[in-house]
Amino acid sequence: TGLATEYSTKLKNAGYTVSEVGNYTQEVLQSTRILVSEPGMGQDLLPLFKEAQIEVTTEPTGYDIQIILGVSESNEITR
């Protein structure tokens, strides 16, 4: 509970623009997925997450980058 909001704050404090925060209602993910619209995007985000994988998606999300947090991040926010 509140993990997305906490990571939103972490990203904003690191200088990123966060357009929207929401709950992911599909399957529970062990590691974080960083969905990008173009190859090469999102590499700078990797150090902010414990376990993250970048995936290029052709599905329209309305965003250049979309982050779906995995449960592995739940203990990392307290850093």
Secondary structure, 3 states (H helix, E strand, C coil): CCHHHHHHHHHHHCCCCCCCCCCCCCCCCCCEEEEECCCCCCHHHHHHCCCEEEEECCCCCCCCEEEECCHHHCCCCCC
